[in-house]
Amino acid sequence: MQFIGLDCILMILLTMVDQWTKSLVVHHLKGQSDVILIPGVFQLHYLENRGAAFGILQNQRAVFVVLTVIYLAAVFWFLRRCPKTGRYTLLHIIASVLTAGALGNFIDRLRLGYVVDFFYFSLINFPIFNVADIFVVVSFIGIAISVLFVYKDEEFDFLSIKKKEHKA
């Protein structure tokens, strides 16, 4: 249970960082001009996003709530089954960071009805995003690297739901 406790602490801390940055943005940027950090390249721009990445699924709050609840159930199932040894620490961290990203945007959707976004790469007109989104992207990169280069297939046997045979 110690690992799960540490996982939850990391999730809570990172979610708090996300919510704190969004609070700063709402307080200092909402209704204000953009803050240019690197002219023509990067700026802070307040946006109320009622969809998902790239603006898909606009105003589908119920879909996001259901998907997040399913994800949270799945991640806690994963964390309970994932070995609590040093070899699997990376997976615990990745799951915790990904969950913090999901929770950060989930809190916005429940509380506000939209997600607060504010990072904008104007040079390439990249969609506006937030700290929670960074957590999600970094986590998916971590998952890909872990699956491809760190862990062997058999090290994921803990995910198997096979019933144990009973001896008569």
C-alpha positions as CSV (number, residue, x, y, z in Angstrom):
1,M,0.0,0.0,0.0
2,Q,3.0,2.3,0.4
3,F,3.5,2.7,-3.3
4,I,-0.2,3.6,-3.8
5,G,0.1,6.2,-1.1
6,L,3.2,7.7,-2.8
7,D,1.4,7.6,-6.1
8,C,-1.5,9.5,-4.7
9,I,0.7,12.1,-3.1
10,L,2.4,12.7,-6.5
11,M,-1.0,12.9,-8.3
12,I,-2.2,15.4,-5.7
13,L,0.9,17.6,-5.8
14,L,1.0,17.7,-9.6
15,T,-2.8,18.4,-9.8
16,M,-2.3,21.2,-7.4
17,V,0.5,22.7,-9.6
18,D,-1.8,22.5,-12.6
19,Q,-4.7,24.2,-10.8
20,W,-2.4,26.8,-9.3
21,T,-1.1,27.8,-12.8
22,K,-4.6,28.0,-14.1
23,S,-5.6,30.1,-11.2
24,L,-2.8,32.5,-12.0
25,V,-3.8,32.6,-15.6
26,V,-7.5,33.4,-14.8
27,H,-6.4,36.1,-12.3
28,H,-3.8,37.7,-14.6
29,L,-4.8,36.9,-18.2
30,K,-8.6,36.6,-18.4
31,G,-9.9,39.6,-20.3
32,Q,-6.3,40.9,-20.8
33,S,-4.0,41.1,-23.7
34,D,-1.6,38.2,-24.4
35,V,1.7,38.1,-22.6
36,I,4.4,37.8,-25.3
37,L,7.3,35.7,-24.0
38,I,9.2,35.2,-27.3
39,P,7.9,37.6,-30.0
40,G,6.4,35.7,-32.9
41,V,7.1,32.3,-31.2
42,F,5.6,31.8,-27.8
43,Q,3.0,33.6,-25.7
44,L,0.5,33.2,-22.9
45,H,-3.1,33.5,-24.2
46,Y,-6.2,32.9,-22.1
47,L,-8.6,30.4,-23.6
48,E,-11.7,28.6,-22.3
49,N,-11.6,25.2,-24.1
50,R,-14.9,23.4,-24.1
51,G,-13.6,20.5,-26.1
52,A,-10.6,18.2,-26.2
53,A,-7.2,18.4,-28.0
54,F,-7.4,20.4,-31.3
55,G,-10.9,21.6,-30.3
56,I,-12.6,18.2,-31.0
57,L,-15.8,17.2,-29.1
58,Q,-16.8,20.7,-28.3
59,N,-19.4,21.0,-25.4
60,Q,-19.4,17.3,-24.7
61,R,-18.8,17.6,-21.0
62,A,-20.6,14.4,-20.1
63,V,-18.4,12.4,-22.4
64,F,-15.3,13.8,-20.7
65,V,-16.7,13.1,-17.3
66,V,-17.5,9.5,-18.1
67,L,-14.2,8.9,-19.8
68,T,-12.3,10.3,-16.9
69,V,-14.2,8.2,-14.3
70,I,-13.4,5.1,-16.4
71,Y,-9.8,6.1,-16.7
72,L,-9.5,6.7,-12.9
73,A,-10.9,3.3,-12.2
74,A,-8.5,1.7,-14.7
75,V,-5.4,3.5,-13.3
76,F,-6.2,2.5,-9.7
77,W,-6.8,-1.1,-10.9
78,F,-3.4,-0.9,-12.7
79,L,-1.6,0.6,-9.6
80,R,-3.0,-2.1,-7.3
81,R,-1.7,-4.8,-9.6
82,C,1.6,-3.2,-10.6
83,P,4.5,-4.7,-8.6
84,K,5.7,-2.4,-5.8
85,T,9.4,-3.0,-6.5
86,G,12.0,-0.6,-7.7
87,R,11.9,-2.1,-11.2
88,Y,8.3,-0.7,-11.7
89,T,8.9,2.7,-10.1
90,L,8.9,4.3,-13.6
91,L,5.5,2.9,-14.4
92,H,4.1,4.2,-11.0
93,I,5.5,7.6,-11.8
94,I,4.1,7.7,-15.4
95,A,0.7,6.5,-14.2
96,S,0.7,9.2,-11.5
97,V,1.7,12.0,-13.8
98,L,-0.9,10.9,-16.4
99,T,-3.5,10.8,-13.7
100,A,-2.6,14.3,-12.5
101,G,-3.1,15.6,-16.1
102,A,-6.5,13.9,-16.3
103,L,-7.5,15.2,-12.9
104,G,-6.4,18.7,-13.6
105,N,-8.6,19.0,-16.7
106,F,-11.4,17.0,-15.0
107,I,-11.6,19.5,-12.1
108,D,-11.9,22.4,-14.6
109,R,-14.7,20.7,-16.5
110,L,-16.6,19.9,-13.3
111,R,-16.0,23.3,-11.7
112,L,-16.1,25.6,-14.7
113,G,-17.6,23.7,-17.6
114,Y,-14.5,24.2,-19.6
115,V,-10.7,23.8,-19.4
116,V,-8.4,26.8,-18.9
117,D,-5.6,26.7,-21.6
118,F,-2.9,29.3,-21.9
119,F,0.4,28.2,-23.6
120,Y,0.5,29.2,-27.2
121,F,3.2,28.6,-29.8
122,S,2.2,31.2,-32.3
123,L,5.2,30.4,-34.6
124,I,3.5,27.1,-35.7
125,N,0.0,28.0,-34.6
126,F,0.0,25.1,-32.3
127,P,-3.2,24.5,-30.3
128,I,-3.3,26.3,-26.9
129,F,-2.6,24.0,-24.0
130,N,-2.0,23.9,-20.2
131,V,0.2,22.2,-17.6
132,A,-2.2,19.2,-17.3
133,D,-1.9,18.7,-21.1
134,I,1.9,18.6,-20.7
135,F,1.6,15.9,-18.0
136,V,-0.6,13.8,-20.4
137,V,1.8,14.2,-23.4
138,V,4.9,13.5,-21.4
139,S,3.3,10.5,-19.8
140,F,2.3,9.0,-23.2
141,I,5.9,9.5,-24.4
142,G,7.0,7.8,-21.2
143,I,4.6,4.9,-21.9
144,A,5.9,4.5,-25.4
145,I,9.6,4.5,-24.3
146,S,8.9,2.1,-21.5
147,V,7.0,-0.4,-23.6
148,L,9.5,-0.2,-26.5
149,F,12.8,0.0,-24.7
150,V,12.6,-0.5,-20.9
151,Y,10.3,-3.4,-20.1
152,K,10.0,-6.9,-21.7
153,D,6.6,-8.2,-22.6
154,E,6.6,-10.8,-19.7
155,E,7.1,-7.9,-17.2
156,F,3.5,-6.9,-18.0
157,D,2.2,-10.3,-17.0
158,F,0.8,-8.7,-13.8
159,L,-1.9,-7.2,-16.0
160,S,-3.3,-10.7,-16.9
161,I,-6.7,-11.4,-15.6
162,K,-6.4,-15.2,-16.0
163,K,-8.1,-17.2,-13.2
164,K,-5.9,-19.3,-11.1
165,E,-6.5,-23.0,-11.5
166,H,-7.9,-24.7,-8.4
167,K,-6.5,-28.1,-7.4
168,A,-9.1,-30.7,-6.4
